[in-house]
Amino acid sequence: MLLEQTIEQELEFSGVGLHSGAAVRMRLVPAPAGSGIVFRRTDLEGFEIAATGRNVARVSYATSLMRQGVLISTTEHLLSALIGLGIDNVIVELDNLELPILDGSALPYVEAIVAGGLRRQRRKREYLRVLKAVEVREGEKFIGVYPGTGYRIAYEIDFPAPIGRDSFTLDLATETYGTEIAPARTFGYKADEEKLRNMGLIRGAGPECAILVTETGVENGPLRFANEFVRHKVLDLIGDLALAGRRIEGHVVAQRAGHAMHTALVQRLLKDRSAWELACQTA
């Protein structure tokens, strides 16, 4: 029977928020079995926000959580790392509203957590087992989750040149997250930079934390993977689906989706109680 896990020791990170540009210090703290992933604003008297679909707030260029007017922004990369490594319970303390972007991927989190070690806990791990199809469509954009063994993700992207169309398939049950997904960095088009900054976004962005795409190619290469763009979309999806509260057992298919559709799927899935059950795996 698989058991829940937390981290073995406290871990610290510091940097700036991708969109706010604000300096932030963050600490991961081991948490008791059954507590889940909880964010704690140390600058606001320890106010806590659970990483669940009911707390999803603004979702456009990043996934944010909000409770009683308190915001936690750009949660997807850390949540992706935690799910990818099979961590069920942790407290995430931070002294500002946005998580640090670090190098734009989940790799710094994965490396620190693996080096610090994991702690197995005395509680059976429950999975959200999908029982029937749940889908979200918006024009040519689509995302759906279906019954199936493991946690299989198939993602297809279609961006303007030079990125174009690409696809990637992964089963998290193979435990290859750390090498296949975690290193993939966030990306953006250089032509959109001024517009996004005028919207109050990407104030902390730079070539050290994002892939910069021009009309002719990647400005700050080389890429870590030939298909790094679609791999990063898978990374984001895993982090957003963490807001289901548990690791999913089922198959997810996404086409031209993004944070808004990822979280819409979570909310639609959780709302339909006949579409899933909580179950334990035996191996």
C-alpha positions in Angstrom: 0.0 0.0 0.0 1.4 3.4 -1.0 1.8 5.9 1.8 1.7 9.7 1.9 5.0 11.6 1.9 6.3 15.0 3.1 9.7 16.5 2.9 12.4 15.4 5.3 13.7 18.9 6.2 12.9 22.6 5.8 14.1 24.1 2.5 14.5 27.8 1.6 14.4 29.7 -1.7 14.6 33.3 -2.6 14.2 35.4 -5.7 11.7 37.6 -7.5 8.1 37.1 -8.7 7.8 36.6 -12.5 4.9 39.1 -12.8 5.2 41.4 -9.7 9.0 41.7 -9.8 8.9 41.7 -6.0 11.6 40.1 -3.9 10.3 37.1 -2.0 11.7 34.5 0.5 10.0 31.1 0.6 10.4 28.2 2.9 9.0 24.6 2.5 8.2 23.0 5.9 7.3 19.4 6.6 3.6 18.9 7.3 1.5 16.2 9.1 -0.1 13.4 7.2 -3.5 14.3 5.7 -2.9 18.1 5.8 -2.2 18.5 2.0 -0.4 21.5 0.5 -1.0 24.8 2.3 0.4 28.2 1.5 1.1 30.5 4.5 1.7 34.3 4.1 4.3 35.1 6.9 4.0 38.8 6.1 0.2 38.6 6.9 0.3 37.0 10.4 0.6 33.5 8.9 -2.6 33.6 6.9 -3.2 30.2 5.2 -4.6 29.3 1.8 -5.0 25.6 0.9 -4.0 24.5 -2.6 -7.5 23.5 -3.7 -9.8 24.3 -6.6 -12.2 26.3 -4.4 -9.4 28.9 -3.8 -8.6 29.5 -7.5 -8.5 33.2 -8.2 -7.1 35.1 -11.2 -6.0 32.8 -13.9 -4.4 34.2 -17.1 -0.7 34.2 -17.5 -0.3 32.3 -14.1 -2.4 30.5 -11.6 -3.2 32.4 -8.4 -5.1 31.4 -5.2 -7.2 33.7 -3.0 -9.0 33.5 0.2 -10.7 36.4 2.0 -8.9 38.8 -0.2 -5.4 37.4 0.4 -3.5 36.4 -2.8 -0.9 33.8 -3.6 0.3 34.1 -7.2 2.2 31.9 -9.7 1.8 28.7 -7.8 2.0 26.2 -10.7 5.7 25.5 -10.9 6.1 24.6 -7.2 2.8 22.6 -7.2 4.0 20.7 -10.3 7.3 19.8 -8.6 5.5 18.5 -5.5 3.0 16.4 -7.5 5.8 15.2 -9.8 7.8 14.0 -6.8 4.9 12.4 -5.0 4.7 14.9 -2.1 1.3 15.0 -0.4 1.8 17.3 2.6 3.9 20.5 2.9 3.5 24.0 4.2 4.8 26.7 1.9 5.7 29.9 3.8 6.4 33.1 1.8 6.7 36.7 2.7 5.1 38.2 -0.4 2.3 37.6 -2.7 4.1 35.7 -5.5 6.4 32.7 -5.5 9.9 33.1 -6.9 10.3 32.3 -10.6 13.9 31.0 -10.1 15.1 29.8 -13.5 11.5 29.5 -15.0 11.2 25.8 -14.5 10.5 23.4 -11.6 14.1 22.0 -11.6 15.5 24.1 -8.7 12.6 22.8 -6.6 13.1 19.2 -7.6 16.9 19.3 -7.0 16.5 20.8 -3.5 13.7 18.5 -2.5 15.5 15.4 -3.7 18.8 16.5 -2.0 16.9 17.1 1.3 15.0 13.8 1.1 11.5 12.7 1.5 9.7 11.3 4.6 7.1 8.5 4.3 4.1 9.0 6.6 1.8 6.5 8.3 -1.3 7.3 6.2 -2.5 5.6 3.0 -2.3 7.9 0.0 -5.6 8.6 -1.6 -5.9 9.3 -5.4 -8.7 11.1 -7.2 -9.7 8.2 -9.5 -11.6 9.4 -12.6 -14.8 7.4 -13.2 -16.2 9.2 -16.3 -15.1 11.8 -18.9 -15.1 15.4 -17.9 -14.3 18.0 -20.7 -13.9 21.7 -21.2 -14.1 23.3 -24.7 -13.5 26.8 -25.9 -13.4 27.2 -29.6 -10.3 25.3 -30.8 -9.1 24.9 -27.3 -9.9 21.7 -25.4 -9.0 19.7 -22.3 -10.5 16.6 -20.9 -9.9 13.9 -18.3 -10.9 10.2 -18.7 -10.8 7.0 -16.7 -7.5 5.1 -16.9 -4.7 3.6 -14.9 -1.7 5.7 -14.0 -1.6 9.5 -14.5 -1.2 9.9 -18.3 -1.0 13.3 -19.9 -1.1 14.0 -23.7 -0.6 17.7 -24.6 -0.7 19.4 -28.0 0.3 23.0 -28.6 -0.1 25.3 -31.7 1.7 28.6 -31.4 2.7 31.2 -34.0 6.1 30.7 -35.6 8.7 29.8 -34.8 7.3 27.5 -32.1 4.5 26.0 -34.2 2.7 22.8 -33.4 4.1 20.1 -31.1 2.9 17.3 -28.8 4.2 15.4 -25.8 2.9 12.4 -23.8 3.9 11.4 -20.3 2.8 9.0 -17.6 3.8 10.2 -14.2 3.6 6.6 -12.9 7.0 6.1 -14.7 8.7 8.5 -12.2 10.5 10.4 -15.0 9.2 13.8 -14.0 12.5 15.1 -12.7 14.3 14.5 -16.0 11.6 14.8 -18.6 9.4 17.7 -17.3 11.0 19.6 -14.4 13.8 21.3 -16.5 11.4 22.8 -19.1 11.3 26.6 -18.7 8.5 29.1 -19.2 8.6 31.1 -22.4 7.3 34.2 -24.1 7.5 36.2 -27.4 9.8 39.2 -27.4 7.2 41.0 -29.4 4.7 40.8 -26.6 7.0 42.1 -23.9 6.0 45.8 -24.0 2.3 45.0 -24.0 2.6 42.6 -21.1 4.7 45.1 -19.0 2.1 47.8 -19.7 -0.5 45.3 -18.3 1.6 45.1 -15.1 2.9 41.6 -15.9 6.4 40.0 -16.3 8.1 42.7 -14.2 10.5 40.1 -12.9 11.1 38.4 -16.3 14.5 38.2 -18.0 16.7 35.9 -20.0 17.8 34.0 -16.9 14.2 32.9 -16.1 12.4 32.5 -19.4 12.9 31.5 -23.0 12.7 34.6 -25.2 11.2 33.8 -28.6 11.8 36.2 -31.5 10.5 36.0 -35.1 13.6 34.0 -36.1 14.1 31.7 -33.1 15.2 31.6 -29.5 17.2 34.7 -28.4 18.7 33.1 -25.3 19.3 29.5 -26.3 20.1 26.8 -26.4 16.9 25.0 -25.5 17.1 22.2 -22.9 14.9 20.0 -25.1 14.1 20.3 -28.7 10.4 20.3 -27.6 10.9 22.3 -24.4 7.8 24.5 -25.1 5.3 21.7 -25.0 7.1 20.1 -22.1 6.6 23.3 -20.1 2.9 23.3 -20.9 2.8 19.7 -19.4 4.7 21.1 -16.3 2.1 23.8 -15.9 -0.8 21.4 -16.3 0.5 19.1 -13.6 0.8 22.0 -11.3 -2.7 23.3 -12.1 -4.3 19.9 -11.7 -2.7 19.6 -8.2 -5.5 21.9 -7.2 -7.8 18.9 -7.3 -6.3 18.3 -3.9 -4.8 14.9 -4.7 -2.9 13.2 -7.5 -5.2 12.1 -10.3 -5.6 8.6 -11.5 -6.7 8.9 -15.1 -5.8 10.2 -18.5 -5.7 13.9 -19.4 -5.8 15.2 -23.0 -5.1 18.9 -23.7 -5.1 20.8 -27.0 -4.1 24.5 -27.1 -5.2 24.9 -23.5 -3.7 27.1 -20.8 -4.0 28.0 -17.1 -7.6 29.1 -17.3 -8.7 25.9 -19.0 -6.6 23.7 -16.7 -8.2 25.2 -13.6 -11.7 25.2 -15.2 -11.3 21.4 -15.7 -10.4 21.0 -12.0 -13.4 22.9 -10.9 -15.8 21.1 -13.3 -14.3 17.7 -12.1 -14.7 18.5 -8.4 -18.2 19.8 -8.9 -19.4 16.5 -10.5 -19.1 14.1 -7.6 -20.2 11.2 -9.9 -17.1 11.7 -12.0 -14.6 10.5 -9.4 -13.9 8.6 -6.2 -11.1 8.6 -3.7 -9.2 5.4 -3.8 -5.9 3.9 -2.6 -3.5 2.0 -4.8 -2.0 -1.2 -3.7 1.3 -1.0 -5.7 
